Amino acid sequence: MGGGPLYPLSRMTVAPLLRAVWRPQVEGRDNVPRTGGVLIASNHLSFIDSVVIPLVAPRKVVFLAKVEYFTGKGVKGVASRSWFNAMGMIPVEREDSRAAVNSLDQALRVLREGEAFGIYPEGTRSRDGRLYRGRVGVAHLAMEAGVPVVPTGVIGTPEVQPIGTNVPRLAKVTVKFGAPLTFGEEFKSMPAGKARRVATDRIMDAIAQLSGQERASSYNERPAG
């Protein structure tokens, strides 16, 4: 799922070129299981995060992307659609009233097919650099699909593509993959809501250790308009 026949070509051509240009530093690459469903749960600082993580991961990582990237017209639309397909991304209607449910359904399908799915527990990009409280969808997915979560810290991507800009810049980027987290018997004895909250908080604690970000006690909300 995600990418189709374009993905192997992108992995062999575009990915090495971008790595050569950016030269991202990668830590803990061996922490990512090579097979089976797995969640890559990362902090989120820039749009480019969804490009950098798949570039440096040892296997394909599927992310969701808003459907507008796949429906543009003309040469620009074709280029955008080809790029996002090549990167293995899946279109999702984010403004629909069922967007959250549809996104979880898509993610579960990916995980149950034995693929790696990338998720940002904060829900949207941090505009002030702090790490916000995680939403419990990440724990729901891990428990429902029975897959491990690899906490991931991305550093430096705001300098590559600051919010509000379209053209990437050269800047130092680091991606840190932490040890996988699993949520087994201890969590089965808890009420479902509490289990998801506790598991999500553990995931966010691990991400914070990797990213070194200041913590925010609130949820991160999408800007109005």
Buried (B, 14 or more C-beta within 10 A) or exposed (E): BBBEEBBEEBBEEBBEEBBEEBEBEBBBEEBBBEEEBBBBBBBBBBBBBBBBBBBBBBBBBBBBBBBEBBEEEEEEBEEBBEBBBBBBBBBBEBEEEEBBEBBBEBBBBBBBEEBBBBBBBBBBBBEEEBBBBBBBBBBBBBBBBEBBBBBBBBBBBBBBBBEEEEEBEEBEBBBBBBEBBEBEEEBEEBEEEEBBBBBBBBBBBBBBEBBEBEEBEEEBEEEEE
